[in-house]
């Protein structure tokens, strides 16, 4: 029985596998603890460092675009709407998202998945193309071969500091960055709750952030092991969802976590590909089915 290295974050649907509460058939797993989990993405796409890895969908699309030997499994690790993820400092001058044209906006990396969804919303709902904004970043892409567009800049400063000082009109910032500073930032999209509902009505899905990937050689050479991993994770997802029902109504984050070739996942992937091409993150025009072709070829889940 082979042992495979796995890099995934702690979730309700992964912790039981890490603790051994839920067993995996056909293989043994060695979990690698990486925090934050996005630090696992570059080693995975550049060195194939892990056998199985959680991965941001934007990173995976770029890796696939560059022909990396990594296969996508139809397991969503996390996701959510991101209309509320674009913020400005209190008293900022952005009255409407259209005001961002010609302005500077911060995001950790141009290829960050939250940024992908935010820029997609700006174009789809407000007519602002990614090329109309200067994107100020603190990190480069996980996929080394990717060349960023000319309207992407790098800074050594913290985005929150630049936002406070007025150097940025807005920024894509996670809750941790905001909470640590205690800043009460203002969403640029003021009616974000209604906008998220409308986006869901159009696309019948919740945006996907991270999915599960596997080295293609592992999938080809030991499909029984990958089947065992798939079965264990999906069973854990079912158990976590059942437990969550007792806590209250399902949230958008809980709804995003799904598996299998369902319509919601296929829709999310197709929208992500369209957004990525519009933003010059990738050149290839993949279909969701093509992205999951290795899964359907080697597994019968």
C-alpha positions as CSV (number, residue, x, y, z in Angstrom):
1,X,0.0,0.0,0.0
2,X,1.5,3.3,-1.1
3,X,1.8,6.4,1.0
4,X,0.9,9.8,-0.5
5,X,1.6,13.3,0.7
6,X,-1.4,15.6,1.1
7,X,-1.5,19.4,1.5
8,X,-4.9,20.6,2.6
9,X,-6.2,23.1,5.1
10,X,-8.2,22.2,8.2
11,X,-11.9,22.1,7.4
12,X,-14.8,20.2,8.9
13,X,-14.5,17.9,5.9
14,X,-10.7,17.4,6.1
15,X,-10.0,17.2,9.9
16,X,-11.5,13.7,10.2
17,X,-9.1,12.4,7.6
18,X,-6.1,14.1,9.3
19,X,-7.0,12.7,12.8
20,X,-7.7,9.3,11.4
21,X,-11.3,9.4,12.5
22,X,-12.2,8.7,8.9
23,X,-10.1,6.0,7.2
24,X,-9.0,6.1,3.6
25,X,-9.0,2.9,1.6
26,X,-6.2,1.7,-0.8
27,X,-3.5,4.0,0.5
28,X,-1.9,5.8,3.4
29,X,-1.9,9.6,3.7
30,X,0.8,11.8,5.1
31,X,-0.5,15.2,5.7
32,X,1.7,18.3,5.4
33,X,0.7,21.2,7.5
34,X,1.0,24.5,5.7
35,X,-0.5,27.8,6.9
36,X,-1.7,29.7,5.1
37,X,-2.6,27.0,2.6
38,X,-1.8,29.1,-0.5
39,X,1.9,28.7,0.3
40,X,1.5,25.1,-0.9
41,X,0.4,26.2,-4.4
42,X,3.7,27.4,-5.8
43,X,5.7,24.2,-4.7
44,X,2.9,22.1,-6.2
45,X,2.8,23.7,-9.6
46,X,6.5,24.3,-9.8
47,X,7.9,21.1,-8.3
48,X,4.9,18.7,-8.1
49,X,6.0,18.6,-4.4
50,X,2.9,16.9,-3.1
51,X,0.9,14.0,-4.4
52,X,-2.5,15.6,-3.5
53,X,-3.0,19.3,-2.9
54,X,-5.7,21.8,-2.3
55,X,-5.3,24.5,-5.0
56,X,-6.9,27.8,-5.9
57,X,-8.9,27.6,-9.1
58,X,-7.0,30.5,-10.7
59,X,-3.7,28.8,-10.0
60,X,-5.0,25.5,-11.4
61,X,-6.2,27.2,-14.6
62,X,-2.8,28.8,-15.1
63,X,-1.0,25.5,-14.3
64,X,-3.3,23.7,-16.8
65,X,-2.6,26.5,-19.3
66,X,1.1,25.8,-19.0
67,X,0.7,22.0,-19.3
68,X,1.5,21.1,-15.7
69,X,1.0,17.4,-14.9
70,X,-1.7,18.1,-12.3
71,X,-5.2,16.8,-12.5
72,X,-8.4,18.4,-11.1
73,X,-10.7,16.4,-8.9
74,X,-14.4,17.5,-8.7
75,X,-14.2,18.4,-5.0
76,X,-14.7,22.0,-3.9
77,X,-12.7,22.7,-0.7
78,X,-14.1,26.2,-0.2
79,X,-15.8,29.0,-2.0
80,X,-18.1,32.0,-1.6
81,X,-19.4,35.2,-3.2
82,X,-16.9,38.1,-3.4
83,X,-19.0,41.1,-4.2
84,X,-18.2,42.3,-0.6
85,X,-14.5,41.5,-0.9
86,X,-13.6,44.8,-2.6
87,X,-13.3,47.6,0.0
88,X,-12.3,51.2,0.4
89,X,-11.2,53.3,3.4
90,X,-14.1,55.1,5.2
91,X,-14.7,58.4,3.5
92,X,-13.1,57.1,0.2
93,X,-14.0,58.8,-3.1
94,X,-15.5,55.7,-4.9
95,X,-19.2,56.3,-5.1
96,X,-19.8,53.7,-7.8
97,X,-17.7,50.8,-9.0
98,X,-17.4,52.5,-12.3
99,X,-15.3,55.2,-10.6
100,X,-12.5,52.6,-10.4
101,X,-11.6,53.2,-14.0
102,X,-8.1,54.7,-14.2
103,X,-7.5,54.1,-10.4
104,X,-5.2,51.9,-8.4
105,X,-6.6,48.9,-6.7
106,X,-4.7,46.5,-4.4
107,X,-4.8,42.7,-4.4
108,X,-2.3,40.2,-2.9
109,X,-1.5,38.8,-6.3
110,X,-3.0,39.4,-9.7
111,X,-3.6,35.7,-10.1
112,X,-5.3,35.4,-6.7
113,X,-8.7,33.7,-7.1
114,X,-10.6,36.2,-5.0
115,X,-9.2,38.9,-7.3
116,X,-10.3,36.8,-10.3
117,X,-13.9,36.8,-9.1
118,X,-13.9,40.5,-8.1
119,X,-12.6,41.6,-11.5
120,X,-15.2,39.3,-13.2
121,X,-18.0,41.0,-11.3
122,X,-16.6,44.5,-12.1
123,X,-16.7,43.7,-15.8
124,X,-19.9,41.7,-15.9
125,X,-22.0,44.0,-13.7
126,X,-20.3,47.4,-14.0
127,X,-18.5,47.4,-17.4
128,X,-15.0,47.9,-15.8
129,X,-12.4,45.8,-17.7
130,X,-9.3,44.6,-15.8
131,X,-7.1,46.6,-18.2
132,X,-8.8,49.9,-17.0
133,X,-7.3,49.5,-13.5
134,X,-3.8,49.5,-12.2
135,X,-3.5,46.4,-9.9
136,X,-1.0,46.9,-7.1
137,X,0.2,43.6,-5.7
138,X,2.5,42.3,-3.0
139,X,3.2,38.9,-4.5
140,X,3.8,37.3,-7.9
141,X,2.0,34.3,-9.5
142,X,2.4,30.8,-8.3
143,X,2.9,29.6,-11.8
144,X,6.4,30.9,-12.7
145,X,5.9,30.9,-16.5
146,X,3.0,33.4,-16.2
147,X,3.8,36.9,-17.3
148,X,1.6,39.5,-15.7
149,X,-0.1,42.3,-17.8
150,X,1.7,45.7,-17.9
151,X,-1.0,47.2,-15.7
152,X,0.2,45.1,-12.7
153,X,2.6,46.6,-10.2
154,X,4.4,45.2,-7.2
155,X,4.8,46.9,-3.9
156,X,6.7,46.1,-0.7
157,X,4.1,48.0,1.4
158,X,1.1,46.5,3.1
159,X,-2.0,47.0,1.0
160,X,-4.0,48.2,4.1
161,X,-1.4,50.9,4.7
162,X,-1.6,52.1,1.1
163,X,-5.4,52.1,1.3
164,X,-5.2,54.2,4.5
165,X,-2.8,56.6,3.0
166,X,-4.9,57.1,-0.1
167,X,-2.5,55.6,-2.6
168,X,-5.1,52.9,-3.4
169,X,-8.7,53.7,-4.2
170,X,-9.8,50.2,-3.1
171,X,-8.3,46.8,-2.3
172,X,-9.2,43.1,-2.2
173,X,-8.5,42.2,1.4
174,X,-9.3,39.2,3.5
175,X,-11.0,39.3,6.9
176,X,-7.7,38.6,8.7
177,X,-6.0,41.7,7.3
178,X,-9.0,43.8,8.2
179,X,-9.6,42.4,11.7
180,X,-6.0,42.7,12.7
181,X,-6.1,46.4,12.0
182,X,-9.5,47.0,13.3
183,X,-10.4,49.0,10.3
184,X,-14.1,49.3,9.4
185,X,-13.7,49.3,5.7
186,X,-16.5,50.1,3.3
187,X,-17.6,47.7,0.5
188,X,-17.2,49.4,-2.9
189,X,-20.3,47.5,-4.1
190,X,-22.8,49.0,-1.6
191,X,-25.7,46.7,-2.5
192,X,-23.5,43.6,-2.4
193,X,-26.0,41.3,-0.8
194,X,-28.6,41.9,-3.6
195,X,-25.8,41.7,-6.2
196,X,-24.6,38.3,-4.9
197,X,-28.2,37.0,-5.1
198,X,-28.6,38.3,-8.7
199,X,-25.2,36.7,-9.6
200,X,-26.4,33.4,-8.2
201,X,-29.7,33.6,-10.2
202,X,-27.7,34.2,-13.4
203,X,-25.1,31.4,-12.9
204,X,-26.9,28.9,-10.6
205,X,-23.7,28.4,-8.6
206,X,-21.4,29.9,-5.9
207,X,-17.9,31.0,-6.9
208,X,-15.3,28.3,-6.3
209,X,-12.1,29.3,-4.6
210,X,-10.1,26.1,-3.8
211,X,-10.5,22.6,-5.3
212,X,-8.6,19.3,-4.8
213,X,-5.9,18.3,-7.2
214,X,-3.7,15.3,-7.7
215,X,-0.5,14.6,-9.6
216,X,-1.4,13.2,-12.9
217,X,1.1,10.3,-12.6
218,X,-0.5,9.3,-9.3
219,X,-3.9,9.3,-10.8
220,X,-2.8,7.2,-13.8
221,X,-0.6,4.7,-11.9
222,X,-2.7,4.3,-8.8
223,X,-6.3,5.2,-9.6
224,X,-7.5,2.9,-6.7
225,X,-5.7,5.1,-4.2
226,X,-7.1,8.3,-5.7
227,X,-10.6,6.6,-5.7
228,X,-10.1,5.9,-2.0
229,X,-9.1,9.5,-1.3
230,X,-12.1,10.8,-3.3
231,X,-14.5,8.6,-1.5
232,X,-13.2,9.5,1.9
233,X,-13.3,13.3,1.3
234,X,-16.7,13.2,-0.3
235,X,-18.1,11.1,2.6
236,X,-16.6,13.6,5.0
237,X,-18.3,16.5,3.1
238,X,-21.6,14.7,3.4
239,X,-21.1,14.2,7.1
240,X,-20.1,17.8,7.6
241,X,-23.2,19.1,5.7
242,X,-25.4,16.9,7.8
243,X,-23.9,18.2,11.0
244,X,-24.2,21.8,9.8
245,X,-28.0,21.4,9.2
246,X,-28.4,21.2,13.0
247,X,-26.7,24.6,13.4
248,X,-29.0,26.6,11.1
249,X,-29.7,27.5,7.5
250,X,-27.0,26.7,5.0
251,X,-24.6,29.6,4.2
252,X,-23.1,30.4,0.8
253,X,-19.8,29.1,2.0
254,X,-21.3,25.8,3.0
255,X,-23.2,25.6,-0.2
256,X,-20.0,26.1,-2.2
257,X,-18.4,22.9,-0.8
258,X,-19.6,20.2,-3.2
259,X,-18.4,17.3,-5.2
260,X,-19.1,15.4,-8.4
261,X,-19.9,16.5,-11.9
262,X,-23.0,18.5,-10.8
263,X,-24.4,21.5,-12.7
264,X,-23.3,24.0,-10.1
265,X,-19.7,22.9,-10.3
266,X,-19.6,22.9,-14.1
267,X,-21.2,26.3,-14.2
268,X,-18.6,27.7,-11.7
269,X,-15.7,26.3,-13.7
270,X,-17.0,27.6,-17.0
271,X,-17.5,31.1,-15.5
272,X,-14.0,31.0,-13.9
273,X,-12.5,30.1,-17.3
274,X,-14.3,33.0,-19.0
275,X,-13.2,35.5,-16.4
276,X,-9.6,34.2,-16.5
277,X,-9.4,34.7,-20.3
278,X,-11.0,38.1,-20.1
279,X,-8.4,39.1,-17.5
280,X,-5.4,37.6,-19.5
281,X,-4.7,35.1,-16.7
282,X,-4.9,32.3,-19.3
283,X,-4.9,31.9,-23.0
284,X,-6.7,28.5,-23.4
285,X,-10.5,28.3,-23.6
286,X,-11.1,25.2,-21.5
287,X,-14.5,23.7,-20.9
288,X,-15.4,22.4,-17.5
289,X,-15.6,18.9,-18.9
290,X,-12.1,19.2,-20.3
291,X,-10.7,20.4,-17.0
292,X,-12.2,17.2,-15.4
293,X,-11.3,14.8,-18.2
294,X,-8.6,13.0,-16.3
295,X,-11.1,12.3,-13.5
296,X,-13.7,10.9,-15.8
297,X,-11.1,8.9,-17.6
298,X,-9.4,7.2,-14.7
299,X,-12.0,7.1,-12.0
300,X,-15.6,5.8,-12.0
301,X,-16.8,7.9,-9.0
